[in-house]
C-alpha cells in the first residue's frame, strides 16, 4: 500500500516511514500526544522513480563533486525537474486522497519529509529536507513531490556526502499530519545539547514552531534542572516575528509580533511543568536524550517530532572547569574586548576573519577558516559552515538549525547575538568563544586574561579525550558505515561490536553476482577489503567484529542484478544469513577472501561473525568453507549470531564447534520468540525485547557460554536500554555494543551495576 497510518508505525519501521515518521509512530504508540497522521511510504517514492524510468538519470545527475557549488546547483535543478514534471500514478493519488479524507472536514495538514537516513542516533540531518505547513487537499500532491525532490537539494547532497551516505541507498517517506494551529510552540532538549547534563532546555515563541527551528526568531529560553526539579533560569527574548496561518489564503506567513507581546513571557509555570514531564517521558522511552518539537493549541500540548541529540560533547563540562569557567560566563560589561555576545550554542574557540553573509550568493566569499556572520542560517549554508572555523548569528536559539548543525559539525557558534551583522565588518579579525557565547577582538581575546590554561582552551575538542569509566564489561560501538569509524573510535569504545558487510555491498548498488560479472572477483574483494580496513585501521588494536553478508532478498532486489531475487512473503524469515552463504559458496568464498587478505596484512584484530545460525550443522559447514578459503578457525577469532530460539536452545552444541564468541541479535530473537512481526503495526505493541521469554533465553545462553569459556555480546537498540544493561551485566555478559551516541551512557550504567555487584558481594 502507498500509505500507512501512524498507529501502525514504530522505530522498527525506518525503512518504511523514514526517521521522522518512525519516531512519531513510536511516540504515538507510547501514548504520548501526537497529532494523527498517515505516511506516504518510502516504497512509494522508490516505486515512483523506478516505474517512471527516472531513477537512473536522477542518480547520475546527483553524482557530482559536493565541493563544487555550481555542480550542486545543477544537480538540484535537474533532480527537481525530473520529479516534479513526472505524473503520479492514478492509483497512488487515489490511495493518498482516501487516506486524507479519513481525517474528515478537509483539515489543513503539515506535509513533512522523512528520509530513511534522518533523525538517526549519529546524524540528525537537521533541516535537510522540506516541510510544508497549512497544506490543503488541492495542494497535497504538489507538496508531496516537492518533499521527494528535497532529497536532492544542494544541502542534502552535500550533507549525505559528508556523512558517508550513498545517495542511491537513501529513500524518503512523507508524513501527512493534521495541522496544529499553534498559539505558541518551540523545541525542547531533554538534556543539555552540548554537555549532556540533566537539565531540560525549552525554547518558545509565538505562533508556529518553524520560526524557532529555522532561527528566524530569538525565542524565550527556559532551563529546568532535573536534579532539583525546579526552573533554574528564564530568559525572555524580544520576539519580533511569528509564523501564523493566514485566515484568507490558508498559507503560512511571517508577521510582526504585536508590540505588547514582543517582550512578554511565552510559557507559564503550568505549561513548563507539562513540557518537562513530557520530555522526561520521551527520554525514558528512548533511553537517550531527545530533541523534541512541540506546540500548544488551546491549552493542549502536542509533540510534533523527536530525534536523538547527536551533538553531546562529554568533555565540555570538564574542559570548562579546567579553564576556570564555573558557569559565570561574563558579559560585555565586565570584559571590555567583547564586541557582541549571545548564546554559546556550540562549544569551542576560534579566531579568524569575519565574513558578513546577507544572502546565499555571498557564501562563495567564505574561505577555509573564516568566521561566518549572518542574520540566521539556512540548510543551504551547510557547505560554507563546513569551511568556516566558527559561526555567529543575530537570531536563533540553542535549538535552531544553526545551533544543531554547528554542534554536529564541531564548529564553535554564538547564536542570537541580535547585532553581530551590524557591529562586525568584513575582514575584521575576531575570536569566538562558543562556550561563553562571546565574540571578541581577535587581537586581544578573552583567553589573554586567562589563568594560564589558555592553551588547553584553544585545543580542538576533537583532539581531547575525557576519561572513560573503567568496566569489566567491554562497551563496544556499532559502526554502520566505514566513513563513521573515526567518530565512533573517538568515543573510547572497547572495539566494534558490529560492522555489517551488507552495507558495503549495498553501497555499490549491485548484487555481488552482478558486481563480479561487471568488474571481476578481485574488484569485489577489494571493495570489501577497503571498507573493512578503514574501520580496522581506525580502531587498531581494538577488536572489530564483522558480520558476513545478511541482506534479505527485498534489499537485494532493489540493486542492479536484483531482478532474479526470489519473491518472499516475509524476507526476514527467508533466504538470508548463513543459509544464503551456504547455498552460494562462491559468494561466501569472496567474503572470506577479504578477511584472509586483511589477516595477511596484519589486522589480527578482525573477528568474523556468522548471521542467522540455527544449529551446529550450519556452523560446521561454514568452518569447512573457512578452511578451504585459507582461514584457520583455530587461529582466528570467530563466532555466531544468536538470533533464533533454535540457536539459543542449541547453544551447548554450538559451543562445542570451537567458536570464540556469540552475539545476540535481539531484534530478530524477540520477533521469532514472540511470533511478532515487528514491522506489523497491528501487533507491534506486543514486541518487547525485555519479555520474560526473551530474557530467559539470553540468561541461559550466557550461563552455558560461561561454562564453555565462550564470550557473549549483545548489540542493537535493546543493548542501550538501562534495564537490559543491568540484567546482562548481572548475568555475566562479556560485552555490550551500542550506537555511537549511547557509548558513554552504557559505560556509566555498566560501571554502576558492576560497583553495585561488588558492594553486594562485600556485604554478603
N, C-alpha and C positions, 0 to 999 in steps of 0.2 A: 504493500500500500504506500502511496506517496506521502501520507500523513500519519502521525502517531500522536495521541493525546498525552499531555504531560503526566497524567496519572499512571501511564504505563512505562514511564522512563525513570531510570536511576543512573548513578555514576558508572554502572557497568555498561551503559549504552552510548558511550562517547562516539563509537564508530557510526551509530545511527543518528544521534541527536546533537553531536558536537559537544564541546566542552561546556558552553553556557547552557544549552538545553538539558544536558545530563545533570548538571548541578541543580538547575531549577526543579527537575523532576525528583531528585533526591530530597530537596528541601520540602517539596510538597508532600512527598511520601512520609516524611518525618513529622508531619502535622504542623509545619510552620506556615505562616500566612503568605502564600504566593498566589498572585492573580492567575486565573485559569488561562490555559494556552494549549495550542497544538504545535507540532513540529512538522515542517516540510523536511523530510529526512535527507540525510547525506546521499543515500542511494538514489533519491530522485534527481539530485544535481548530477551525479555521476552518469546515470542513465540518460539524462537530457543531453549532456555534451557528447556522449558516445553515439547514441542513436541519431543525433542530429548531424554527426560527422564532423564536429568542430574540435574534438579533443586533441588530435594530433597537431593541428595548426595552433591551437591555444597554447599548448606546452612548448611548441617550437618558438612561438612569439615571445614567451617569457623566459627563455633560456638565454639570458643576457648577463653581461658584467654588471653586478649590482653596485659597483662604484662609479659607473658611467650614468650620470643623471639623465642625459639625453636618451640613452638606450632604455632606461627605466620608463621614461615618459612615453616613448614609442610603444613599449611593451604593454603598458597600462591601456593606452588608447586602443590598440588592436584587440586586446582581450575584451574590453568593454564593448566594442563593436560586434565581435563575434557572438557574445552572449545576449546583448540587448536586442540585436537585429534578428535573432533566431526565435521562431514562434514556439510556444509551449504546446505540447500535445493536448488535444481537447479533453482526453480522459483525465489528464493531470489537473487541468483547470477545473474540471467538474468536481473532482475529489476535494480540491482545496476550497472551492466555494461551498461545498456541502459542509465541510468542517467549520468554515467561518459562520455559516448560517446557524449552526448549532449554538453559537453564542447568544443568538436572538437579539432583536431590537437594533440590528445593524450598528454595533458599537464602533467607536474608533479603536484601533489596535496599534500596538507597537510591533514593528517588523524588525527583528533583531538577528544579525548574523551570528552563527555558532559553528565555527570551524572545528574540524576534528583535531587540529593542533591549536588549541586555545584553552585558556584558563587551566593550564597544566601545572603540576607542582613545581616544575623547574623553569617555566616560561609562561608569563601571563598573556603575552600577545595583546597587551592593553591598547585598545583603540585601533587595532589594525584593520578591522572590517567595519562595515557600515551598520548603523542602526537608524531606523526612521520612526518617528513618533507621530501619533494622531493620523494614522493612515485609514482611509475609508475603503469600503468594499470595492469601489470603482478603481482605486489605485493599487490594489493589492498585488497584482501580477507585475506591474512595473517596478514596485519596490522589492519584490522577491528577486527579480532578475538583477536589480542593482546591488542587492546583497551578494548574490552569486558573483557578480563582476568585481565586487570589492575584494574578493580573494586575490585579485591580481593588481591592486593598486601599487604604486611605486613603493610605498612604505611597507606593504605586506610582502612584496617580493624581496625587498632588502632585508626585512626582519627575519624571514624564513632562512635566507642565505646565511645570515649572521648566526642564527640558532642551529643551523645544520639540518633543516628540514627539507626534504625533497618536494618540490612543487607538485609533482605528479602524484605523490602519495597522500596529499592533503585534500580532503573533501570538505564540503560545507553544508551544514543544515541551516534552516531558518526557523526561528521561533516567532510565532504569531500569537501575541498575548493581549488579552483585554487591557486597554489603557487605563492607568490610574491617573486621574486628573489632579495631580498633587498640589496641595496648598504649600507644602514645604517638603524638602527632600534633600538627599545628600548621600554620603558614603561613611562607612564605619570600618575601622580596623580593629579587630578583636584583640590584637596585641600590638605593641609599638612596631611600626613597619620597618624600622632600621635595626633596633636592638632586640626585639622580641620580648621586651619587658611586659609584665602582666598589667597593662593599662589599656583601656579602650579609648581610641580616638574617634570622635564623631565630628564630622563637618556637615554643616547645614546651611541652606539658603532658601529663599522664597521660590516657589514655582517648581518646575520640573528639574530633575537632577542633572540633565545634560550640561547645565551651566557650571555645576561643581566639577563634574568629571572632565569636561573639556578645559577647565581652568579659566572660563570666561568671567568668573566672578570670584572674589576672595571671600570665602564663606566664614561663618562663625566656626570657632574651634572649641570643642569641649573635651576635656581629659578626665576619664573616670578611672580611679585607682582600684583595681580588682582586689588588692590585698586588704585595703581599709574599707572597701565598699563605699566609697564616697567620691563626689565630684572634686577633683583636685584643682582644676583650672578652667576658666571660661574666658575666651577671647571673642568679643563681639566686633566683627568687622564692619566696614562700610560697604554694604552690598548695593552696588549701583544698578545692576541689571538683573533681569529674571527672564526665564523662558516659560511661556504660557501658551495655551491653545487659543487661537483667535476664534471667537464665537461665530463670526460671519463666514470665514473661509474654512475653519477647522484645521488650519495649518499651525505649525509651531512657529512662534515668532518671539523675537527678543524685545522686551520692553523695559523702560526705566522703572525702577522700584520707586513707589511714591516716597516723597521726601521724609515723611514721618516714620516710614518703616526701614529706611536705609541703615539706621544705626540701632534698630530695635532687635532685641534678642529673639532668635527664631524658635528655640526649643525651651519649653518649661521643664520643671523638675520631673513631672509625671511622664512626659514624653521621653526624657533622657533615661528614666528608670525602665520604661518599656523597651527602649532600644538596647540598653546594656544587657537586659535579661535575654532578649532575643539573640544578641551577639554571642553570649556565653553558650546558649543552646546550640547555635550553629557551630561554634568552635568545638564544643564537646562532641557533636555528632560526627564531624570530620576528623577529630583528633589532631587538629593542627590550626594555627592562626589563619583567619579568613579576612578577606577584603569584601565587604558587603555593601551593595547599593540598596537603598531603602526609600520609601515615600510615605507621606502621611496625607490621607484624604478623609475629611470629615471625622477626624479623631482616630481613624483606624490606621495602624502601621502595616505596610506591606513590604516584603522582601522581593527585590527585583533581580538580584544576581548575587552569587557568592563564588569566590575563587580563592585559591590558596595565595597567601602572601609569599612572593618569590624573592623578596629583597632583604630579608632579615640578615643583618651582619652581627654575628655573635660576639665579635670583638669590639663593637662600637663603644659599649659602656666601659670596658676595661681600658680602651685607648683614651677615652675622655678622662677617666680617673688618673691615668698616668700623666696626662697633660695638665693636671691640676684643675680640671673643669668639674666642679661638683654640682653642676646644674644651674649655677648663676651665670648665664651666658653673657651678660653685659649688654649695653646698648650704646648707641651713638653718643649719648650724653656723657658717658664716662670713658670713652676711648676716642680721642679726637681724630684719629686717622680713618675712622669708619665713614664711608661715603653714603651707603644705604644699608638697611637691614630688612630682614623678613623672616620667613620660617626656614630653619635648617632642615630641608626636606630629603637630602641625600648626603651622607657623611663623607668627609674627606676635605682636603685643601688643594688649591691650585692657584698658580699665578700665570697670567697671560694677557694678551691684548684683547680688549673688548671689541666685539662686533655687534653693532646695533642692527637687528633684523626686524624690519617692519612688515615685509611681505615675503612670500615664499620665493620669489625670483631673486631675493637678496641672499639666499643661502649659499650661493656659489662663492661668496666672499669669505666664508668661514673656512679657514685653513686649519691644518693639524695643530692642536694645542691652543687655539683661540678660545675665548670665552663668549658664548652666545648670550646676548642681552635682548630680550624680546618681551612684548606685552603678555603673550601666552603662547604655549607651544601647540602645535597640531601634530597628529601622527606622521604627516608628511615631512616633519623636521628630523625624524629619527636618523637618517643617514648623516646629516650635519651634526647632530648631537653625538654621534659616534666619533666624529673627528675632533669635536671640541674637548677641552680639558675641564670645562665647568659650564654651568647654566645659571642665568639669573632671569626671573620674570617679574613683571609688575603684578600680575593676577595669579590666582590659583592657591590651592592649599595642599596639605600633606597627601591628599587622596586624588589629586588631579593627575591628568595624563603626564604632565611634565615631571611630577614627583615620582610617579611609579616607574616610568621608563628610565629616568636618571638613576634611580636606585638599582634597577636591573642592569643597566649598562656600567654601573660603578662610577658614574660621573657626579662629582660634587654639585649640589644645587641649592640655591637660595630662591625660594618661591614667595610670591605675594609681597614684593617689596614696595609696590604702589608707584614708585617714581624712578626706577632704575633707567628706563629708556629716556627720561628727560634729564636725569642727573649725570649719567655717564655718556662718554663720547667714543666714536670710533677711534681705534688705535691707543686709547688710554690704557695704561698698564694697571691692572687691578688684581687683588688677591681675594680669593673666595674661601670662606670657611663654612663648609656645609654642615658642620656640627652646631656651630653657634648661630648660623643664619646671618652672617655679615659679609659685606663687600667693602674692602679697604683699599687704600692707596697701595699699589703694588710695589712702590719703592720703600714703603715703611709698613710692614704687615703686622697683624696682631701678634704673630709669633715672636716679633722683635722684643716684645715686652714680656716674653715667657720666662719661666723659671729655669731655663736651661734644657728643657726637654723638647725643644722645637724640632730637632732632627727627627725624633720619633713621630711627631705630629705630621711632618711633611712626607713621611714614608708612605708609599702607596699601600692602601689597605689590602689589596690582593696579596701583597708580599708578607703580611703578618699572619701568623697562625696563633690563635689562643690555645691555652692548654685544654686538652680534651679529657673527659673523665676516664680514668683507668678502670677497665672492666675485664673480668674473666671471660665474659661472653663477648665474642667478637661482634662488633657492629659494622656491617658492611653496607655497600651502597649499590643500588640498581643503576645501570647505565643503559639508556635506551638507544643512543646512537654514539658512535665513536667521537663525534665532534663535542660531545658533552663531557668527555673524560676529564679534561683539565679542571673544570669546575667541580666535578664530583670528587676528584682527588684532593682538592683544597679543603674538603670537609673534615679531613683527618680520619676518614673511614678506614677500617682494617683491611680493606680489599673490595673487590667487586663480587657481589653475591649472585648477580645475574646479568649477563650480556647476551642478548638474543641474536642468533645468527640470521634469523629470518629478516630482521630489519636491514641487514647488509644486502640480502638478496632482493628484497622488495625495492630498495633504493635504485636498483638497476633498471626497474620497470620491465624486467624479463624473467620468465621462469628459468630455473637452472638449465633445463634442456635447451631452451631457445638461446640462452646466452652462450652455451657451449657450441651450438650449431653456428652462431654468428661470429664468435670470437675465439673459440677453441678452449680446451680444458685448462691450459696453462693460464689464460687470462682470467678464467673463473676462479681458479685457486688464488691467483694474485690479488683479485678483488677482495676475497675473504681475508687473505693474509694481511693486506694493508690495513684493513679496518681493525682486525684483531690486534695487530701490532701497535696501532695508535693507542689503544687502551692499555695494553700490556706495558708498553714503554712508560706511559704516564704514571702507572701505579707501581712499577717495579721497585722493590722485590715483593710487594704485597700481592697476594693471590688474585687471579682474575678467573672467574668461573664462567665458561661459555657454553651455552646450551646449543646443541645441534639443531638443525632445521625443524621447525614445528609450526609452519604456516598451514592453516586449514585451506581446503580447496577453494572456498569462496574468495579468499585473498589472492591465491594464485590465478584465479580466473580473470582477475582484473588486469593481469600483466600480459605483455606480448607473449604469445605462445600458450596462453591460458585457455584457449577455446577447447582444448581437448581434456580439460579437467573434468572429473566426474561431477555430476549434479547430485548434491546430497541434501536431504531434508534438514539435517542438523549437522553441519560440518564439524562442530566441536566434538561430535561422537564418531567422526568418520576417519577419513584417510589422512592421518597426520602423525606427527611424532615418530617414535621408533618403528611403528608399524609401516610407515611410508619408507623410512630409511632401509628397513629390511627388505621391502618389496622392490626398492630401486637401489640396489647396492652400488651401481656405478656413480650415482649422485652422492651417496653417502661416502664413497671412497674419496671423492674430491674434497668433501668437507674434512675428512680425516687427513688428507694430504696437506691441507692448510695448517692443521695442528702440527703435523710432523715437521713441516718447514720451519715453523716458529720454534719448536723444540730444538731443532738443529742450529738455530741462531742463538740459542742460549736462554730462551724465555721459558725456563723451567717452572715459572710461577703460574702457568696456564693450567686450568682444571677443565676437564671435558665432562659434560653433563648430558645424559640421555633423557629425552622427554617422553611422557605418556607410557611409561613402562607398566606392565601388568604383573609379570612373573619372572622367575629366574630363567626360563627358556628364552625369553626375549633378550635378556642380558647376555647369556652365553653366546647366542648367535652374534650379537653386536661385538663381544670380545673377540670372536674369531675374525670378524672383519677388521677390527683394530689391528690385530697381529698381522693380517695379510697386508695392511697398509704400512706396516713398519713401526707401529706404536706398541710398545711392550706394556700391557696393563699392570705388570708387577712393578714397573719403574716410574710410571706416570700416575698422577692423581686423577681419578675419575669417579663418577658417581651417577645416580639416577634421580629423577623427579618422582616424588610420591604424590600423585595427583588423582589416583583412583582408590576406592576401597580395596580393590583386589591387591594392589601393590602394598597397601598398609597391612592387610591381613597376611600377605606372603612375605613379610619383612624378614623373618628368620631365614628363609631360603635365599632371599636377595642378599643378605649379609654374607652368606656362605659363598657367594660368587667371587668374593675378594674385592668388592668395591671399597672406596675410601670414605665416601660420604653419601648422604641422601639429602634432598632439599624438598621441602613441602611447597607445593603449588596450591594454596588454599582456595583460590577461585574455582578451579576445577574439582578439587577434592570436596568442597562444600556442595557444588552443583550435583556431583554424582552420588554423594552420600545421601542427600536430602531429596533427590529426584526433583530438583527445582531448576528450571532453565532461568538463569539469571538475566537473560535478555527478554524474558516473557513478563510483561508488566502485570499480567493477571495474577501471577503467583510470586512476583518479585518480593513481596513483603515477607515471604517465608524463607528467603535466602538469608542465612545467618552463619557467618564463619565461626561464631562462638557457640553454636548449638552443641549441646552435650555430646551428641554422637560424633561430631567432628573433633571436638576436644579430646574425646576418649581415644580416637584413632591416633591423634597426634601424640598424646601421652604414652600410649602403649608402644608406638613406633620408636619414640625416643628411648624408652626403657630398654627395649630389645637392642637398639643400636649401641647404647652404652655398654651393654653386656658383651657386645662383639667388637668394641673399640672402633665403632664407625661414627664419624662426625655427623651432626644433624644441623640443618639450617631451614630457615623459612624466608620467603620473600613475598613482596606484593603489598596490597593495601592493608590487609589484616595485620601484617607484621608491624605496622606503625601504631596500632591501637594499644594504649597503655595496658588494658586488661590482658590482651594477648601476650604482650611482653612479660607481664608479671607471671602468667600461667606457665609460659615456656621456660623462662629463666628458673623458676622454682622446680620445674621438671628436669632441668639439666640440659637444655638445648645448647649446642656449641656456638652457633652464630645466628644473627638476625640481620636480614638485608632489607633496607628501606629506600624510599626515594630520596633524592639529594636534599630536599628541604626538611626531611624528618630525621636526618642523621643525629643532629645534636640532641633532639628530644629523646630519641631512642637510647643514646649514650647515657643521658641523665637518668632515664627511667630504669635502665638495666643496672646502673650503679646503685640506685636507691634500693632496688629489690635485693641485689647481692648484699648490700650492707645490712638490710633487714634480716636476711637469712643468717648472716654471721652473728648478728646480735641475738637472734633467737637461739642459735646453737650454743652461745656462751651462757645464756640464761638457763638453758636446759641442763 
